[in-house]
Amino acid sequence: MASNYLTPEQDQRLRHWETWNRNYFIFAFFALTAVLIFSSQLGLSSEDSWGPLGLIIAALIAPIIFLQSVLSCPACGRRMGWRAKLMAPDQCRYCGVVMRSKNKQNT
């Protein structure tokens, strides 16, 4: 695999995705925690039905799935998918590009 680096523009796009992904994950974590803690007081769930609570949980989780599916390697354009987790992987498994700019390799 080649050991080339991203251009500064590609690196900036990747960091932008990481920022959105991380920030939404933090928001969703606290929102899900609050919804689950206060669901019975808010009337979202009962012993018989979890319908409204299920819709809220699905609405909070769906963007996480979307954000994971849109990440592609800035160099080759192939989808990273679930390999990315919260941050971009260190290297693209398809083209071998290092997922950072050469200028930022020591940070």
N, C-alpha and C positions, 0 to 999 in steps of 0.2 A: 504494500500500500504506500501511496505517496505521502509525503509529510509536508504538504503545502498548507498555507494558512489562508484564512478568509481575508478579503479586502476590508478596509475600515467601514465601507458602506454595508457590506454583508454582515459584518460583526454588529453594527448598529441595529440592523433589522432583527438579528437573532436576540440581542439583549432586550429589544423592545418586546418581543414575544415572551421572553423570560419574565420581564416585569409584569406584563398583563397576566400571565399564567400564575405567578406567585401571588400577586395582589388579589386575584379572584379566588384563589384557593383559600387564602386567609379569610376573606370576606365570607365565603361559603362555609368554612369551618365554624366561624362564630355564629353565623345565621342558622346553620343546622343545629348547633348546640342550643341556641336560644329557642328555636322552634320546638325542639324535642323536649326541653325542660318545661316550657310553658304551653305545650299543645293542649293539655286538658283544660287549663284555665282560659285559653283562647277559644275553646270549643271546636278545635280542629280534629280531635279524636275522641272516641268513646270506646267502651268495651265492644260494641257491635260494629262500628265503622271507623275506618282510618282513611276514608276517601280523600277529604280535603288535605290531610297531612301528607298522604302519599303524593298528591299533585305538587305540593310545595317542595317536598324532597326531590321529586323528579325534576322540577324546574330549577332547583339549585345545583343538581348534579349534571344536567344536560350540557351546560356551558363548559364544564371540565372536560367532558368527552369531546366536545367540539374543539376546544383549544388544543387538545392532544392530537386531534386528527389533522389540523391545519399546518402543523410544523413540518417543514421540508428543509432539506439541506440547502443552504444558500448557494453552494457551489454546483451541485449536480441536479438539484430540484426533486430528488426522490424523498418520499415521505418517511419521517422518523417514527411516527406512531407512538406506541406505548413505551418504546425504549427511552423516550425523553424524560419521563417522570415529571418533576417540577422544573427542572432546568435542562438545558440542551446537553446531550452527551458530549464527552470530550472529543470524540472523533466520529466522523461519518463512517458507517460500516460498509457503505457502497463505494464511495470514491476515496476514502481515506483522509479527507481534508480535516485539519485540526480546527475545532469549532471556536476559534478565537482569532483575533487579528495578530499579525506578527509583532506589531507595536505593543500589544498588551500581553505578551507571553509570560512576563515575569510577575503579573499581578494576580 
